[in-house]
Amino acid sequence: MILFGTQKIEIFFKNAVVDHCISEDRKSMIVRMAKSMYEIAAGDFANIQLNFICTHNATSSQFAQVWAYYAAYYFDLPISSYSGGTRVSSFHRNTVRALQSAGFQFNILHFDHQNPTYAINFNRTTRSLLGFSKRYDNPINKGAYFAITTCNDNETGELYIPKAIAHFHLEFDDPTKYNLKESKKEAYLKTSKSIAAEVYLLFETLQALKERVPQRSIV
């Protein structure tokens, strides 16, 4: 059976939770993040805007923004997602390919050899997500937001972010170290899956807080 668009993304999203083993310590950290966001936003999910930040805004932060964009639809929560870096590079082509293989549609809005701008969407969405490499303080990242740094380096982990309501650190493995290896496709898919699983847990916890109904993932 050939799957397309939203159906394919949903299956990838659900399978990520099953296939990716999240440690108990990491689960607890993500749940604490969700509870903190909920409390700071006073239960108003429209006030929860997430800005995922890594050094180059090329891989982990882009994966996280796109999966949060889908998670907001999947869990029916009015949460916005952004991404940025401490410097500008490009939305890595291997990141784009991994997300396309999961079912996301990428259309080039502005061609640039170094840093093209994509409109990212899926079949049931009413709005596209703009995807390109940018600094975390780019004007497109509007308003006050929760900063979530995703790189395992001191540059982002210790970054001072003036607009951040709160700063959380949730580092992911960097697949770019596999760029020159034959296993690069699998490495990017693995990173996409691990980030999808943890974004799922974050949003599932937020939804449970909204409904005040205990969920299987809350610890």
C-alpha positions as CSV (number, residue, x, y, z in Angstrom):
1,M,0.0,0.0,0.0
2,I,1.4,3.4,-1.0
3,L,0.8,6.1,1.6
4,F,0.7,9.9,0.8
5,G,0.9,13.2,2.7
6,T,-0.8,13.4,6.1
7,Q,-1.4,9.7,6.4
8,K,2.2,8.9,5.9
9,I,3.3,11.7,8.4
10,E,0.9,10.4,11.0
11,I,2.2,6.9,10.8
12,F,5.8,8.1,11.0
13,F,4.9,10.2,14.0
14,K,3.1,7.4,15.9
15,N,5.8,4.9,15.0
16,A,8.5,7.2,16.3
17,V,7.1,7.0,19.8
18,V,7.2,3.2,19.6
19,D,10.5,2.8,17.9
20,H,12.6,5.5,19.8
21,C,13.4,4.6,23.4
22,I,13.4,7.7,25.5
23,S,15.1,7.3,28.9
24,E,13.2,7.8,32.1
25,D,15.4,10.8,33.0
26,R,14.7,12.4,29.6
27,K,11.0,11.7,29.8
28,S,10.9,13.4,33.2
29,M,12.8,16.4,31.8
30,I,10.4,16.8,28.9
31,V,7.4,16.5,31.1
32,R,8.8,19.1,33.4
33,M,9.3,21.4,30.4
34,A,5.7,21.0,29.4
35,K,4.4,21.7,32.9
36,S,6.6,24.8,33.2
37,M,5.3,26.1,29.8
38,Y,1.7,25.4,30.8
39,E,2.2,27.2,34.1
40,I,4.0,30.2,32.7
41,A,1.4,30.5,29.9
42,A,-1.3,30.3,32.5
43,G,-3.0,27.5,30.5
44,D,-3.4,29.7,27.4
45,F,-1.8,27.6,24.6
46,A,-1.9,30.5,22.2
47,N,0.8,32.0,24.4
48,I,3.1,29.0,23.9
49,Q,5.4,29.8,21.1
50,L,8.5,27.5,20.7
51,N,11.8,28.6,19.2
52,F,14.1,25.7,18.6
53,I,17.7,26.9,18.4
54,C,20.9,25.3,17.3
55,T,24.2,26.7,16.0
56,H,23.5,26.7,12.2
57,N,19.7,26.2,12.1
58,A,20.3,23.4,9.6
59,T,19.4,20.1,11.2
60,S,18.1,19.5,14.7
61,S,16.3,22.9,15.1
62,Q,14.7,22.5,11.7
63,F,13.5,19.0,12.4
64,A,12.1,20.1,15.8
65,Q,10.3,23.1,14.3
66,V,8.7,21.0,11.5
67,W,7.6,18.2,13.9
68,A,6.2,20.8,16.4
69,Y,4.3,22.3,13.4
70,Y,2.7,19.0,12.7
71,A,2.2,18.1,16.4
72,A,0.2,21.3,16.9
73,Y,-2.2,20.0,14.2
74,Y,-2.2,16.4,15.5
75,F,-3.0,17.4,19.1
76,D,-5.2,20.3,18.1
77,L,-3.2,22.9,20.1
78,P,-2.8,26.5,19.0
79,I,1.0,26.4,19.5
80,S,3.4,28.2,17.2
81,S,6.9,26.9,16.4
82,Y,9.9,28.7,15.2
83,S,13.6,27.9,14.7
84,G,16.9,29.8,14.5
85,G,20.6,29.6,14.9
86,T,23.5,31.6,16.3
87,R,24.6,31.9,12.7
88,V,23.0,31.5,9.3
89,S,23.9,28.6,7.0
90,S,21.2,26.7,5.1
91,F,18.3,24.3,5.7
92,H,20.5,21.1,5.1
93,R,19.4,19.2,2.1
94,N,19.6,15.9,4.0
95,T,17.2,17.3,6.6
96,V,14.9,18.3,3.8
97,R,15.1,14.8,2.3
98,A,14.4,13.1,5.6
99,L,11.3,15.2,6.2
100,Q,10.1,14.7,2.6
101,S,10.5,10.9,3.1
102,A,8.2,11.2,6.2
103,G,5.5,12.9,4.0
104,F,6.1,16.6,4.2
105,Q,5.8,18.7,1.1
106,F,8.5,21.3,0.2
107,N,8.0,24.0,-2.3
108,I,10.7,26.6,-3.1
109,L,9.4,30.1,-2.6
110,H,12.7,31.8,-3.1
111,F,15.7,30.2,-4.8
112,D,19.1,30.8,-3.4
113,H,22.1,28.6,-3.9
114,Q,23.1,29.0,-0.3
115,N,19.9,29.4,1.6
116,P,16.6,28.8,-0.3
117,T,13.3,29.5,1.3
118,Y,10.7,26.6,1.4
119,A,7.0,26.5,2.0
120,I,6.5,23.4,4.1
121,N,3.1,21.8,4.4
122,F,1.0,18.7,4.5
123,N,-2.4,17.9,3.0
124,R,-4.7,18.9,5.8
125,T,-3.0,22.1,6.9
126,T,-4.4,25.5,6.2
127,R,-1.1,27.3,6.5
128,S,2.4,26.6,5.3
129,L,5.6,26.8,7.4
130,L,8.4,28.9,6.1
131,G,11.7,27.0,6.2
132,F,15.1,28.6,5.8
133,S,18.2,29.1,7.9
134,K,18.1,32.2,10.0
135,R,19.3,33.6,13.3
136,Y,17.2,32.9,16.3
137,D,16.3,36.6,16.6
138,N,15.1,36.9,13.0
139,P,11.9,39.1,12.9
140,I,9.9,36.1,11.6
141,N,10.3,34.6,15.1
142,K,7.7,36.9,16.6
143,G,6.8,37.8,20.1
144,A,8.0,36.3,23.4
145,Y,8.8,32.6,23.1
146,F,10.1,29.6,24.9
147,A,13.6,29.0,23.7
148,I,14.7,25.3,23.4
149,T,18.3,24.8,22.5
150,T,19.0,21.6,20.6
151,C,22.8,21.5,20.0
152,N,25.3,19.7,22.3
153,D,27.7,22.7,22.5
154,N,28.3,25.5,25.0
155,E,27.5,28.2,22.3
156,T,23.8,27.5,22.3
157,G,23.5,25.9,25.8
158,E,24.7,29.0,27.5
159,L,23.2,31.5,25.0
160,Y,21.5,34.5,26.4
161,I,18.2,35.1,24.5
162,P,16.6,38.4,25.4
163,K,13.1,37.5,24.0
164,A,12.9,34.1,25.8
165,I,10.3,33.7,28.4
166,A,12.2,30.7,29.6
167,H,15.2,28.7,28.2
168,F,15.2,24.9,28.1
169,H,18.1,22.7,26.8
170,L,17.2,19.5,24.9
171,E,20.1,18.4,22.9
172,F,20.0,15.9,20.1
173,D,22.6,13.9,18.2
174,D,24.0,15.8,15.2
175,P,23.6,13.8,12.0
176,T,26.0,16.0,10.0
177,K,28.9,13.9,11.2
178,Y,27.6,11.3,8.8
179,N,27.4,13.6,5.8
180,L,30.4,11.9,4.0
181,K,29.3,8.4,4.9
182,E,27.0,5.9,3.1
183,S,24.8,5.8,6.2
184,K,23.9,9.5,6.1
185,K,20.3,8.8,5.0
186,E,19.7,6.4,7.9
187,A,21.4,8.9,10.3
188,Y,19.1,11.8,9.3
189,L,16.0,9.5,9.5
190,K,17.1,8.4,12.9
191,T,17.5,11.9,14.1
192,S,14.1,12.9,12.6
193,K,12.5,9.9,14.4
194,S,14.1,10.7,17.8
195,I,13.0,14.4,17.6
196,A,9.5,13.4,16.4
197,A,9.1,11.1,19.4
198,E,10.2,13.7,21.9
199,V,8.1,16.4,20.3
200,Y,5.2,13.9,20.6
201,L,5.8,13.5,24.3
202,L,6.0,17.2,24.8
203,F,2.7,17.9,23.1
204,E,1.0,14.9,24.5
205,T,1.8,16.1,28.0
206,L,0.6,19.6,27.2
207,Q,-2.7,18.2,25.8
208,A,-3.1,16.1,29.0
209,L,-2.6,19.2,31.1
210,K,-5.3,20.9,29.0
211,E,-7.7,18.1,29.6
212,R,-6.6,17.3,33.1
213,V,-6.8,13.6,32.2
214,P,-3.8,11.3,33.1
215,Q,-2.0,10.1,30.0
216,R,0.3,7.1,29.7
217,S,3.4,9.2,29.0
218,I,3.2,11.5,32.1
219,V,5.6,10.5,34.8
